[in-house]
């Protein structure tokens, strides 16, 4: 077995997890789940989805088996579009086959891989719904799209920072507003279903979908993800400004052992529940209407075939009532890739039995064909099919598609508004993280001569990453004409005559002479801005073998740092690329982690001091490519050598490049007076945590305050700390505010060895801003019934 450098560091730890883990998909009994991202209880539910809307029940009675399995089938738009045409024109014969013969219930937009304008979207939706309206039962088609950080498939649509940037902002209201705008532009285009948000917890930074997560902490993922869901779904799904959200990818997708996309994960059940489940629990609590399934496998069981995950946990424990949709071709992959089904027909049986409602097929009718055969043979009951169809039809009624299936009448100017772009800029400003500012290297001074260099400096896709007007996001010609690369935005701030540009290197290597050209250009500059990072990528196309920046970029940066001129490093990346050798020689470092197309403006404002940075890392920035120790590490990860004799040379066990929660400002903040309203919690009581935060600098600034709680002793080895709440405040120079948090026993809970969420009596430490205090938890005495 061969391991890349990044995998070696994970091997021993993951092997231990594998040996300790139970087989997730084959648990002998359903475990109770009593906590969510905010620690609040949720009720259990039965597996079956009971009859509800009488309109749905009446329609179900009229449907043939073929019409039912058709509703469970989702096809890609490319199946019905005439190939080779820039504009979408339908093959009317194929569309008629899909709707009249196969009765398809849904269409998505992946294979047609480029954004469309409002008029084209209206044409697409209206053509499909017009045909569906002439079918026997006139059931509308449910159209879905991946609008994961804004209206990503709408030409000129507003893009926001990827979720990782929203996580760095620590701003729930910004997340909610971004959801509102995304839903507005998507639904006004005629599309009622959005495959977002990603609620996977980013615990594996080499994973190419890391930027789609809200970071490494389950609480942040649950709170900000639910804010997006609430913004997208609003209070009425029938509104022309709301879409059905889709929490994805259920469950454990973001922790592949190799770091490569869609590769196996090994996750013990307690970890699955304590780390990866809480964001989805929070989303169910916030009434998210749909869920997409993890394409990978956990402990040898593909999640699309896991009845334990899709039925026992999702349906019974979380009480989810909505639609469960597969990811791309994942039923087929149970046969072709995972090799647990000897045929496609057997794959369909396994997936439907496990609990999927709709198969993203996406280019074959085999799913519908084989499911009908399985029902006729008695391998799958028609009652089971009815459960899925009931959920799908209910969602269509909730969206108002039966009453108004056509796209709403709207001009492009009605859909894309200047205030939407302004909100994107505000989000970008709060997502950017100032990582280093030694000797006040920043802000920069206007009027000086600057050299801007680096492969990301004039490459617009580096700002936005994946799912940006195309799947890979790497087509700059599809971006809005008003969107600016970093170079363009920087020139506008510094003055075009004051900026020289030399590319210096490509993303992967530095062709002969490129670095020398940049060094020569630096001779006439007063200061140098080096812009490094990543080109856009999505899913498996972004797989890499280690996190180190490519050597060409490293060589460029080192050559310019050696020039003797003041240098600033700007990073535009979708995951934390290792900069261990660069950090010491750059006094100023600014991180834009997929901040969106307005990130160039936001970062230029910050560099020149027009905006005060307030972003805080929602992930641990690693120092080494094979050292992925996260903020909530275990105690033995720092004192694991205690039993070794003779003692080995002292090693730095906890040494990230930048820790979780880190981020500088152009002002300073002082924390004081951390206290609790009581010394202990008893039973179901709650208490208040308060502290004072003062702006001790000379300018206004925003500060994100993270509240951590440590369980000092527990029946399973406790993590050194866990984030339990956060807030963000704005303070004028010299201003002081008191910040309060409320905690109860669920904020002290853990998942024990029996996979049960419990709060164990004992001592706990509360931490915020470097301050600490202790409380105790005392379990309530059980009441004894008197006879």
HELIX and SHEET records of a PDB file:
HELIX    1   1 UNK A    5  UNK A   20  1                                  16    
HELIX    2   2 UNK A   24  UNK A   26  5                                   3    
HELIX    3   3 UNK A   54  UNK A   62  1                                   9    
HELIX    4   4 UNK A   65  UNK A   71  1                                   7    
HELIX    5   5 UNK A   77  UNK A   79  5                                   3    
HELIX    6   6 UNK A   92  UNK A   96  1                                   5    
HELIX    7   7 UNK A   97  UNK A  101  3                                   5    
HELIX    8   8 UNK A  118  UNK A  132  1                                  15    
HELIX    9   9 UNK A  163  UNK A  169  1                                   7    
HELIX   10  10 UNK A  172  UNK A  188  1                                  17    
HELIX   11  11 UNK A  210  UNK A  212  5                                   3    
HELIX   12  12 UNK A  218  UNK A  233  1                                  16    
HELIX   13  13 UNK A  269  UNK A  271  1                                   3    
HELIX   14  14 UNK A  272  UNK A  276  3                                   5    
HELIX   15  15 UNK A  278  UNK A  285  1                                   8    
HELIX   16  16 UNK A  303  UNK A  305  5                                   3    
HELIX   17  17 UNK A  307  UNK A  307  1                                   1    
HELIX   18  18 UNK A  308  UNK A  317  3                                  10    
HELIX   19  19 UNK A  330  UNK A  336  1                                   7    
HELIX   20  20 UNK A  344  UNK A  354  1                                  11    
HELIX   21  21 UNK A  366  UNK A  377  1                                  12    
HELIX   22  22 UNK A  382  UNK A  398  1                                  17    
HELIX   23  23 UNK A  412  UNK A  415  1                                   4    
HELIX   24  24 UNK A  418  UNK A  431  1                                  14    
HELIX   25  25 UNK A  438  UNK A  440  5                                   3    
HELIX   26  26 UNK A  461  UNK A  464  1                                   4    
HELIX   27  27 UNK A  476  UNK A  478  5                                   3    
HELIX   28  28 UNK A  486  UNK A  494  1                                   9    
HELIX   29  29 UNK A  496  UNK A  498  5                                   3    
HELIX   30  30 UNK A  514  UNK A  521  1                                   8    
HELIX   31  31 UNK A  522  UNK A  524  5                                   3    
HELIX   32  32 UNK A  539  UNK A  542  5                                   4    
HELIX   33  33 UNK A  551  UNK A  561  1                                  11    
HELIX   34  34 UNK A  580  UNK A  583  1                                   4    
HELIX   35  35 UNK A  599  UNK A  607  1                                   9    
HELIX   36  36 UNK A  636  UNK A  639  1                                   4    
HELIX   37  37 UNK A  745  UNK A  748  5                                   4    
SHEET    1   A 5 UNK A 193  UNK A 194  0                                        
SHEET    2   A 5 UNK A 142  UNK A 145  1                                        
SHEET    3   A 5 UNK A 106  UNK A 108  1                                        
SHEET    4   A 5 UNK A  73  UNK A  76  1                                        
SHEET    5   A 5 UNK A 359  UNK A 360  1                                        
SHEET    1   B 3 UNK A 246  UNK A 250  0                                        
SHEET    2   B 3 UNK A 290  UNK A 293  1                                        
SHEET    3   B 3 UNK A 323  UNK A 325  1                                        
SHEET    1   C 2 UNK A 297  UNK A 298  0                                        
SHEET    2   C 2 UNK A 301  UNK A 302 -1                                        
SHEET    1   D 6 UNK A 433  UNK A 437  0                                        
SHEET    2   D 6 UNK A 588  UNK A 593 -1                                        
SHEET    3   D 6 UNK A 566  UNK A 573  1                                        
SHEET    4   D 6 UNK A 527  UNK A 533  1                                        
SHEET    5   D 6 UNK A 450  UNK A 453  1                                        
SHEET    6   D 6 UNK A 499  UNK A 502  1                                        
SHEET    1   E 3 UNK A 669  UNK A 676  0                                        
SHEET    2   E 3 UNK A 686  UNK A 695 -1                                        
SHEET    3   E 3 UNK A 736  UNK A 744 -1                                        
SHEET    1   F 5 UNK A 680  UNK A 682  0                                        
SHEET    2   F 5 UNK A 771  UNK A 778  1                                        
SHEET    3   F 5 UNK A 762  UNK A 768 -1                                        
SHEET    4   F 5 UNK A 701  UNK A 711 -1                                        
SHEET    5   F 5 UNK A 722  UNK A 731 -1                                        
SHEET    1   G 2 UNK A 750  UNK A 751  0                                        
SHEET    2   G 2 UNK A 757  UNK A 758 -1                                        
END                                                                             
